Each structure stands twice: as structure tokens, then as C-alpha cells.
Amino acid sequence: MSSVINNLLKILQKNKVEFFTGVPDSVLKPLSIKLSKMSKKKHIITANEGGAVSLATGYNLATDKMALVYLQNSGLGNIINPITSMIHKNIYRIPMLLFIGWRGAPGLSDEVQHEVQGKITLKQLKLLNIPYKIFSKKNYSKQLVELIKLSKKYNQPTAFIFKKNDLENTNVNKKNNFKKINSILRSDFISELIKQAKSSRIIATTGFTSRELFQIRKNNKLINSKDFYMVGAMGHSSMVALGYSLKSKKKIICLDGDGSFLMHLGSSVITANYSNKNFKYILLNNSCHESVGGQPTSIGKVNLNKFVNSIGYEKYFSLDKKKNIKKTINKFMKSKKLSFLNVKIQKGTMKNLLRIKDLMQVKSNFKI
């Protein structure tokens, strides 16, 4: 682990910042991997960023200490409500330290959805009256201490902003040395799905799921496919799929991930109650936030069969063996009932994945 991260943690400990919570982020990946090894008394990965701010608030009410909340700048939207209506210095005055990964920072090449967010990140913090500092390797220790003191003095959140590669000089193993608990790879399942769902539209969640679907289509020269890739907006794929399905007779498949599923779990209740029979939901479940470091989700604590049946899904399918992929997909696609398929995949992804660039072409192909 880099000396930078060790020094940051030492400074935090010295200033009695001892509780950490947030949503894993690629920029802060080395730090969040380090934190994920702590006990749940010191660190909890939340389903969404707003929940992390609320958790940190409860911690402060119980201990009178400030917590650290980490997030990607794309998650700022999720924290606006608890920031402005609960912890603001004009309301309950809760001190809090935010570590924010700045995707799309000016001057750094990034994906288009991150560039949009990156341009407005500092403006958002100013609008929210959150004092911030942009990480500097020359004096980050002084910056951090100043932010902690400022937060405690005025009982308000402050933010430390990290750009891409600020924390990259680490010894975190970047190889996919994951234990192969399950026999199914994401690409195994997607490859068979597109064979059996040729007349269906697919809306795929952000991260490796969309990128692998896109890559497999390209490898098979099917790049003008009827897929809609959620390159951002984590947690919202099921509602996009629902909105489409309500006004279309075409079969629509939501291809989701467990981190995304948990982020806005209430959407599952809505989709189950309002979906037509043309809506199909598939959960690619590897129990982790794989694209940002493999930090665990809490999906393993959920009995998905009982949960989805309780909220209104009529049929639950489960798949955990590669040999059963073809048969299970066939049964799932032919089911006349509102169906949920839980696919237990192993960690690991295709090599040299492409980025999805021409988003207007994706939209145009999908709408035809």
C-alpha cells in the first residue's frame, strides 16, 4: 500500500476520524480496497452515497465524532438531499469529511458521461457551500488537517478532491486473482443470452456488463444491435427498462448487476408492481463492485427467492452452473409470467474491453 494512503489514514486516526463509509469508486479504489479489510465497526460499504451520508450522521449523533464518506463525483446527486435538508450548517450542523473521486477532471481524458459531471463538480460543491481542497502530493497532509479542522469548527461537511492517478502508486494487485467460486463467467451468460433473445431489446447496467455486451456484439459483427447501454446512472437500469416496456409491445430485458440492484432497491418493488409481461429482469450476481476493485456488496444476506416473490414477481429462476445456462435461459425467456433470473457469476471479465463511444448511434439503433 502506498505511503500516501498510509499517511492519510494516520492523519485521520490522529484526528479521531475512525469510521468510514461510502460507495466504491475507481479513482479512490486503492483506498477503498484498504478500508474494505476493516471490521464493520469501522467501515461499511453502503448501497448508495446518500445512505452513506445518513449513516455518517447517525454515527456522529452517537459519538460526537466525524466520519469519512467516500464517493465518486457522479454520486454527488445522491447526497444532495441529506446534505441540504439534514446535515447543513443551518439545520443539524453535522461535521463530515468527504473524499471525492473526480472523474472527468478538466485536462484529463475520460468517458463522455464523466466529462459532463467533471465540469460541474466544483460548481456543485460551491453551490452546496461545501469547502474543498484539490489533492496535492506536495502538501496533502496539511490540506487534510485543514479540512478536518474546518469541518469540526463550523460543524459542516468539507471535501477532499482526488483526480485520476492521485492514488495509483500503490501495490494493489491489479490482476484478476479471484477465487472461482462459481463456474459462470459474465461473458458466458451474455453470449448465450443474445443467441436466444434475438428479437428482444436489452437495457444493460453500467460497468462491465454494458461493456462486455457491447464487446460480444462487436466480436460477432452485431454492433447495430437493439441494446441500450447505461454508461452511467448506476442503479437506474430497471426503471429505464420499465418505462420502455410500458409503451412497447417488444420484449425488454433488464440486464443488471448486484451493486446496481442494491443501490436503488425500491425500484424493484415498482417494476414488480407495474411491469407488463414483456418485461424480463436478469441479475448478474458476483457479490461485489467488480469494476472498481472487487469490494463486496451485501447481496449475500438477501434471500432473493423470497424477496422477489414477496414484491410481486411471479416466477423466480436461479442459475449457478455453466452447463445449465442454455436450458435455464430457454425456460426464463419462454415463461409467460413476470420473471426474475438470478445468475451467480464468478468474478473476472473479458480482456481489453472497449469503451462505448458513439452514444447517439446506440440510442438511434435502440429506437428503430
C-alpha positions in Angstrom: 0.0 0.0 0.0 1.3 3.4 -0.9 2.8 5.7 1.6 0.2 8.3 0.6 -2.7 6.2 1.7 -0.9 5.1 4.9 -0.2 8.8 5.7 -3.8 9.8 5.0 -5.0 7.1 7.4 -2.5 8.0 10.1 -3.6 11.7 9.9 -7.3 10.6 10.1 -6.6 8.4 13.1 -4.6 11.2 14.8 -7.6 13.5 14.4 -10.1 10.9 15.6 -11.7 10.2 12.3 -12.2 6.5 12.8 -15.3 5.5 10.9 -15.6 5.1 7.1 -18.5 4.6 4.8 -19.3 5.1 1.1 -19.6 3.6 -2.3 -16.5 2.2 -4.1 -15.0 4.4 -6.8 -12.3 3.8 -9.4 -10.3 6.9 -8.5 -10.3 6.0 -4.8 -10.0 2.3 -5.5 -6.7 1.8 -3.6 -8.1 3.5 -0.5 -11.5 1.7 -0.6 -9.8 -1.7 -1.0 -7.7 -0.9 2.1 -10.9 0.1 4.0 -12.8 -2.9 2.9 -10.5 -5.1 5.0 -11.6 -3.3 8.2 -14.3 -4.6 10.5 -17.9 -3.4 10.1 -17.5 -1.4 13.3 -15.1 0.8 11.4 -16.2 0.6 7.8 -19.5 -0.1 5.9 -20.0 -0.1 2.2 -23.5 1.4 1.6 -25.9 0.8 -1.3 -25.8 4.4 -2.4 -24.0 7.7 -1.4 -27.0 9.3 0.2 -27.2 6.3 2.6 -23.5 6.8 3.4 -24.1 10.4 4.4 -27.0 9.3 6.6 -25.0 6.5 8.2 -22.2 9.0 9.0 -24.8 11.3 10.5 -26.1 8.7 12.9 -22.5 7.8 13.8 -21.9 11.5 14.7 -25.1 11.7 16.8 -24.0 8.6 18.8 -20.3 9.5 19.2 -20.0 13.3 18.6 -17.2 12.3 16.2 -17.0 13.0 12.4 -16.9 10.2 9.9 -15.4 10.0 6.5 -17.7 9.4 3.5 -16.1 8.4 0.1 -17.7 8.6 -3.3 -17.3 9.2 -6.9 -18.3 12.7 -8.1 -21.2 11.0 -10.0 -22.6 10.3 -6.6 -23.0 13.9 -5.7 -26.6 13.8 -6.9 -27.4 11.1 -4.4 -26.1 13.2 -1.4 -27.8 16.5 -2.2 -30.9 15.7 -0.3 -29.3 14.7 3.0 -26.7 17.4 2.6 -29.2 20.2 2.1 -32.1 19.0 4.3 -30.4 17.3 7.2 -26.7 17.9 7.9 -26.3 21.5 6.5 -24.8 24.1 8.9 -28.2 25.9 9.0 -30.0 22.7 10.0 -28.5 19.9 12.2 -24.9 21.1 11.8 -23.1 17.7 11.3 -19.4 17.7 10.7 -18.3 15.3 8.0 -15.3 14.7 5.7 -16.0 13.7 2.1 -13.4 12.0 -0.1 -14.5 12.5 -3.7 -13.0 10.8 -6.8 -13.1 13.4 -9.6 -13.8 11.6 -12.8 -13.8 13.8 -15.8 -11.5 16.4 -14.2 -10.5 19.1 -16.7 -7.4 18.3 -18.6 -7.7 14.5 -18.1 -9.1 12.3 -20.8 -12.2 10.4 -19.7 -15.5 9.0 -20.9 -18.2 11.5 -22.1 -20.5 10.9 -19.1 -17.7 11.5 -16.7 -16.6 14.7 -18.6 -20.1 16.1 -18.2 -20.0 15.5 -14.4 -16.4 16.5 -14.1 -17.0 20.0 -15.5 -19.6 20.8 -12.9 -18.2 19.1 -9.8 -16.6 22.1 -8.2 -19.6 24.3 -9.0 -21.8 21.8 -7.2 -19.7 21.9 -4.1 -19.7 25.7 -4.1 -23.5 25.7 -4.6 -23.8 23.3 -1.6 -21.5 25.6 0.5 -19.0 22.7 1.0 -15.4 23.9 1.4 -13.0 21.7 -0.6 -9.4 21.2 -1.5 -7.9 19.5 -4.5 -5.4 16.9 -3.5 -1.7 18.0 -3.9 1.1 15.4 -3.4 3.3 18.2 -2.1 1.1 19.3 0.8 -1.8 16.8 1.1 -1.1 16.3 4.8 -1.6 20.0 5.5 -4.6 20.1 3.3 -6.3 17.2 5.1 -5.7 18.6 8.6 -7.1 22.0 7.5 -10.3 20.3 6.1 -10.8 18.3 9.3 -10.4 21.4 11.5 -12.7 23.4 9.3 -15.4 20.7 9.4 -15.2 20.5 13.2 -15.1 24.2 13.8 -18.2 25.0 11.7 -20.0 21.7 12.1 -20.3 21.2 8.3 -19.1 18.8 5.6 -15.8 19.5 3.8 -14.4 17.7 0.8 -11.0 16.4 -0.4 -11.0 16.0 -4.2 -8.8 13.3 -5.8 -8.1 13.1 -9.5 -7.4 10.0 -11.6 -4.0 8.5 -10.7 -3.5 10.6 -7.5 -3.6 7.3 -5.5 -2.3 5.0 -8.2 1.2 4.4 -6.9 0.1 1.5 -4.8 0.9 -2.2 -4.6 -2.7 -3.2 -5.0 -2.7 -6.2 -7.2 -4.4 -5.3 -10.5 -4.7 -8.9 -11.7 -8.0 -10.8 -11.5 -6.8 -13.2 -8.8 -10.3 -14.0 -7.8 -11.4 -17.3 -6.3 -13.6 -19.2 -8.9 -16.5 -19.8 -6.6 -19.0 -20.2 -9.4 -18.5 -21.7 -12.8 -20.2 -19.0 -14.9 -18.4 -16.0 -16.4 -20.4 -12.9 -17.3 -19.4 -13.3 -20.9 -20.5 -17.0 -20.9 -24.0 -16.0 -20.0 -24.3 -12.9 -22.2 -23.1 -14.9 -25.2 -25.9 -17.4 -24.8 -28.5 -14.8 -24.0 -28.1 -12.9 -27.2 -28.4 -16.1 -29.1 -31.8 -16.8 -27.5 -33.1 -13.3 -27.3 -32.6 -12.1 -30.9 -36.0 -10.3 -31.0 -35.6 -8.7 -27.6 -34.3 -5.3 -26.5 -31.7 -5.3 -23.8 -31.0 -2.5 -21.4 -27.7 -3.2 -19.6 -26.4 -1.6 -16.4 -23.2 0.5 -16.2 -19.7 -1.0 -15.9 -18.5 -4.4 -17.2 -22.0 -5.6 -18.0 -22.6 -3.0 -20.7 -19.0 -3.2 -22.0 -19.0 -7.0 -22.3 -22.4 -7.0 -24.1 -21.0 -4.4 -26.5 -17.8 -6.3 -27.0 -19.5 -9.6 -27.6 -21.9 -7.9 -30.1 -18.9 -6.4 -31.9 -17.0 -9.7 -31.9 -20.0 -11.2 -33.6 -20.4 -8.2 -36.0 -23.7 -7.3 -34.4 -22.8 -3.7 -33.4 -26.1 -2.3 -34.7 -27.9 -4.2 -32.1 -31.0 -3.2 -30.1 -29.2 -2.7 -26.9 -29.2 0.4 -24.6 -26.0 0.7 -22.6 -26.2 2.5 -19.2 -22.8 4.0 -19.4 -23.7 6.0 -16.2 -26.7 6.4 -13.9 -25.9 3.4 -11.7 -28.9 1.8 -10.2 -31.4 3.1 -12.7 -31.4 0.5 -15.4 -34.6 -1.3 -14.2 -36.6 1.9 -14.2 -35.4 2.8 -17.7 -36.4 -0.7 -18.8 -39.8 -0.4 -17.1 -40.5 2.9 -18.8 -39.8 1.4 -22.2 -41.7 -1.8 -21.6 -44.9 0.1 -20.6 -45.2 1.8 -24.0 -43.9 -1.0 -26.2 -45.0 -4.5 -27.2 -41.5 -5.6 -27.7 -39.9 -7.9 -25.1 -37.5 -5.9 -23.0 -34.7 -7.4 -20.8 -33.1 -5.5 -18.0 -29.5 -6.9 -17.5 -28.5 -5.6 -14.1 -25.7 -6.2 -11.5 -26.0 -6.7 -7.8 -24.4 -3.4 -6.8 -26.8 -1.6 -9.1 -29.7 -3.6 -7.9 -29.0 -2.7 -4.3 -28.3 1.0 -5.0 -32.0 1.8 -5.6 -33.7 -1.3 -4.3 -37.1 0.4 -4.2 -37.1 0.3 -8.0 -37.5 -3.5 -7.7 -40.8 -3.0 -5.9 -42.1 -0.6 -8.6 -41.0 -2.7 -11.5 -42.6 -5.8 -10.0 -45.9 -3.9 -9.5 -46.2 -2.1 -12.8 -44.4 -4.3 -15.3 -46.2 -5.9 -18.2 -45.5 -9.5 -19.3 -42.9 -8.2 -21.8 -40.5 -7.2 -19.0 -37.8 -9.6 -18.0 -35.2 -9.0 -15.2 -31.8 -10.6 -15.0 -29.4 -10.1 -12.1 -25.7 -10.8 -12.8 -24.7 -11.5 -9.3 -21.0 -11.8 -8.3 -21.4 -10.2 -4.8 -19.0 -7.4 -5.5 -18.3 -4.0 -7.1 -16.0 -5.6 -9.6 -15.3 -2.7 -12.0 -13.9 -0.5 -9.2 -11.9 -3.1 -7.3 -14.0 -6.1 -6.2 -15.2 -4.6 -2.9 -18.1 -6.8 -1.5 -21.8 -5.9 -1.7 -24.3 -7.1 0.9 -26.3 -9.2 -1.6 -25.3 -12.4 0.1 -27.5 -11.5 3.1 -30.6 -11.4 0.9 -32.9 -14.4 0.2 -33.6 -13.3 -3.4 -36.2 -16.0 -4.0 -38.4 -14.9 -1.1 -37.7 -11.2 -1.7 -38.7 -11.1 -5.4 -41.8 -13.3 -4.8 -42.9 -11.0 -1.9 -42.8 -7.9 -4.0 -44.7 -9.3 -6.9 -42.6 -11.3 -9.3 -44.5 -14.5 -10.3 -41.5 -16.7 -11.3 -38.0 -16.9 -9.8 -35.2 -18.6 -11.7 -31.7 -19.3 -10.3 -28.6 -20.3 -12.3 -25.2 -21.2 -10.9 -23.7 -23.8 -13.2 -22.3 -23.2 -16.7 -23.8 -26.5 -18.0 -27.3 -25.2 -17.2 -27.0 -21.8 -19.0 -28.7 -22.7 -22.2 -31.6 -24.6 -20.6 -32.3 -22.0 -17.9 -32.3 -19.1 -20.4 -34.7 -21.0 -22.6 -37.1 -21.6 -19.7 -36.8 -18.0 -18.5 -37.4 -16.5 -21.9 -40.4 -18.7 -22.6 -42.1 -18.0 -19.2 -45.4 -16.2 -19.6 -45.1 -14.9 -16.1 -43.3 -11.8 -14.7 -39.9 -13.4 -14.2 -36.7 -12.7 -12.3 -33.4 -14.6 -13.1 -30.6 -14.6 -10.6 -27.3 -15.6 -12.3 -24.5 -16.3 -9.9 -21.4 -15.4 -11.9 -17.7 -15.6 -10.8 -15.5 -12.5 -10.7 -13.5 -11.8 -13.7 -14.1 -10.1 -17.1 -13.0 -10.2 -20.7 -9.6 -8.7 -21.6 -9.1 -5.5 -23.4 -12.7 -4.4 -23.2 -13.7 -1.5 -25.5 -15.3 1.7 -24.3 -18.7 2.6 -25.7 -18.2 5.9 -27.5 -20.9 6.6 -30.1 -23.8 7.0 -27.7 -26.1 8.8 -30.2 -25.7 5.8 -32.5 -26.6 3.5 -29.7 -29.7 5.5 -29.0 -30.7 5.6 -32.6 -30.2 1.8 -33.1 -32.3 1.1 -30.0 -35.2 3.3 -31.0 -35.6 1.8 -34.5 
